Amino acid sequence: MSKKVACELCEREGLPTTKHHVIPRKVHKNKWFRKNFSREAMNETIDLCKNCHRQIHLFFSHKDLARKYHSVELLLEEERVKNYVEWIRKRG
């Protein structure tokens, strides 16, 4: 299930990664999300190291992730994520 590729958030290499649904599966049945996002968008994933994956779920609710932060670019624009990524990159 986890493979070693670069994390798409912190870009650290050689760490086990997990798939993160950019629109979390917990909101897939919600009518608003089904109306506003295609099936492809709902199933889109990015590879994140376990540290980054855990941290973004600590920062944001599932609904906020789905509505406001449904791409790597949108996540990296958020100040808390930017600060976290800078910090974790220094840790190796």
C-alpha positions as CSV (number, residue, x, y, z in Angstrom):
1,M,0.0,0.0,0.0
2,S,2.8,2.5,0.8
3,K,5.5,3.0,-1.7
4,K,8.7,5.1,-1.8
5,V,8.3,8.1,-4.0
6,A,8.8,11.8,-3.3
7,C,6.1,13.4,-1.2
8,E,4.2,15.8,-3.3
9,L,4.0,18.3,-0.5
10,C,7.4,18.4,1.2
11,E,9.2,16.8,-1.8
12,R,11.3,14.6,0.5
13,E,12.4,11.4,-1.2
14,G,12.7,7.8,-0.1
15,L,10.0,7.8,2.5
16,P,6.9,5.6,2.5
17,T,4.0,7.5,1.1
18,T,0.2,7.1,1.2
19,K,-2.5,8.2,-1.1
20,H,-4.4,11.3,-0.1
21,H,-7.7,11.9,-1.8
22,V,-7.7,15.6,-2.5
23,I,-11.4,15.5,-1.9
24,P,-11.6,13.3,1.1
25,R,-13.8,10.2,0.7
26,K,-15.8,11.1,3.8
27,V,-17.5,13.9,1.7
28,H,-18.1,11.9,-1.5
29,K,-21.7,11.2,-0.7
30,N,-22.5,14.8,0.1
31,K,-24.7,16.3,-2.7
32,W,-22.8,19.6,-2.9
33,F,-19.6,17.8,-3.7
34,R,-21.2,15.4,-6.2
35,K,-22.7,18.5,-7.9
36,N,-19.6,20.6,-8.0
37,F,-16.9,18.0,-8.7
38,S,-16.6,15.4,-11.4
39,R,-16.1,11.7,-10.6
40,E,-12.5,12.0,-11.8
41,A,-11.8,15.0,-9.4
42,M,-13.4,13.1,-6.5
43,N,-11.1,10.2,-7.1
44,E,-7.9,12.2,-7.6
45,T,-5.1,11.4,-5.2
46,I,-1.6,12.7,-4.4
47,D,1.3,10.9,-2.7
48,L,2.1,12.2,0.7
49,C,4.6,11.0,3.3
50,K,2.9,9.9,6.5
51,N,4.0,13.1,8.4
52,C,2.5,15.5,5.8
53,H,-0.6,13.4,5.5
54,R,-1.2,13.4,9.2
55,Q,-0.5,17.1,9.5
56,I,-2.9,18.3,6.9
57,H,-5.6,16.3,8.5
58,L,-4.8,18.0,11.8
59,F,-4.9,21.4,10.2
60,F,-8.2,21.0,8.2
61,S,-11.6,19.4,8.4
62,H,-12.6,17.0,5.6
63,K,-15.0,19.7,4.3
64,D,-12.3,22.4,4.3
65,L,-9.9,20.1,2.5
66,A,-12.4,19.4,-0.1
67,R,-13.7,22.9,-0.7
68,K,-10.6,25.0,-0.2
69,Y,-7.5,22.8,-0.4
70,H,-8.1,20.2,-3.2
71,S,-4.6,20.5,-4.8
72,V,-1.0,20.6,-3.8
73,E,-0.8,24.2,-5.0
74,L,-3.8,25.3,-2.8
75,L,-2.4,23.5,0.2
76,L,1.0,25.2,-0.2
77,E,-0.6,28.6,-0.4
78,E,-1.9,28.2,3.1
79,E,0.4,29.7,5.7
80,R,0.3,26.9,8.2
81,V,1.1,24.3,5.5
82,K,3.9,26.5,4.1
83,N,5.5,26.8,7.5
84,Y,5.1,23.1,8.3
85,V,6.7,22.1,4.9
86,E,9.6,24.5,5.5
87,W,10.1,23.0,9.0
88,I,9.8,19.3,7.9
89,R,12.2,19.7,5.0
90,K,14.9,20.8,7.4
91,R,14.4,17.5,9.3
92,G,15.4,15.4,6.3
